[in-house]
């Protein structure tokens, strides 16, 4: 049980924002449908909460950095901060 | 008369001198010109120089593009194309020619340019480069946004401020010239360069790419109509947003891009969602999530309560069962003790009798004698029975006789109580109404007596009704022996004894074939 939980949390970390949001929306709809068994509902709620936290973390991780690509002599690429 | 030919006063030039003079004149008079004409006689030499001629209806002008200028041309010269060539007019003295050294070529007139763009659009559309099926959805929230535009200028600034306002996201700029010589090739390379970035490499791979340029003339935007740029945009493995020029400008990259934005600011708005809206939507999801679970739990709790109400009272059931168990246990203990005590008593009695064999025998004899003495005298019994049989209820058996006797006794008692009651009534009446007593008719008393008599008769009738006659009518038989005694036990019948069987409607004489009782009962 704890193993599966940890696994699902790891899986959430790999989700993109929109995947997490879509799954969260599906969970909310499923819960609101009220057809789930109580245990499933609680599991869904926990997953939904984890997804929400993941989305919120993604929203909080905002960064306005700008970098520019530099094409080097040897054909490679580099980065430099751009104003 | 005979004059030497007059020395011409026109100056004399060598060929080279005149060529040089012409050159100076032409270059001085036409330092830099723009010439419009149709390209013809186009030849590319191995040296890299490009030769052609510009012609119109009445003239032809030789033109050359030096190798160094060729890469900077904004169009690829073709025969039959009407262009405006910019350059210096000069002479080629070797051939007595003048020619235009071209450093810039433009399509002549918007109409011609648009016609060329349209032709390219049709060709690329025919290849399916602009098919709707090729369009990929933009990611909702890209982690990195690639931008292909000029490092200077308002475009990048517009994109930066819009991204920062909506949702601060790292930008990766691939700086390119957006017009002029070589711009198209640089733009195409930048688009391909972003696509070629490996995921997880040192340079973060953008999840969406914006190709942008501010407004300008049709010629200024031509790099974005370039076939290489359009093909690169169509081949991009990263979803691509094109935002070139103003809203009214349309370039071919718009058709190849996954999304077209009218301005760079609009492109930035397409690239990232507004963070406040996402946060609001997320907060709403959070509330719905908690609410839905609370409702689910509440519904289950209600069902649980309903189910619990329907459950039997288990503690009560257990209590009852325990009580019954305790009861059985107590009775079990008592029963065992009683059985043991009984067996022990019987054992000791048997032991006593065993020990006192002769004495026991004597005692038994004594008891037998006593029993014999106590036995009623048969003749006397017979006489008594005859006496009872002589009574009016001759048919009555001994038991019924007793019952009748009892009833009769009760009746007599009733009669006595009646008499006493009447007497006391009379006495009371006499005492209470002595004056009226004289007038009182004895008829009332007589009537009362008659009433009591009829009740008595009724009781007698009911008494008769309960006689054994009714039992006989139901199929039972009254058996009596020779003496007329009712035989109630088989043990009392000896073999060959004559018996009288009384049915409801008469009597039958019978003889016993075998003596009474089961053999086991005989002693």
Interface residues (C-beta under 8 A of the other chain):
Chain A: X16 X17 X18 X21 X24 X25 X27 X28 X31 X32 X34 X36 X38 X41 X42 X45 X48 X49 X52 X55 X56 X58 X59 X62 X63 X64 X65 X66 X67 X68 X69 X77 X79 X82
Chain B: X139 X140 X141 X151 X160 X163 X164 X167 X168 X169 X170 X171 X172 X173 X174 X175 X190 X193 X197 X202 X203 X275 X278 X279 X281 X282 X285 X286 X288 X289 X290 X292 X293 X295 X296 X297 X299 X300
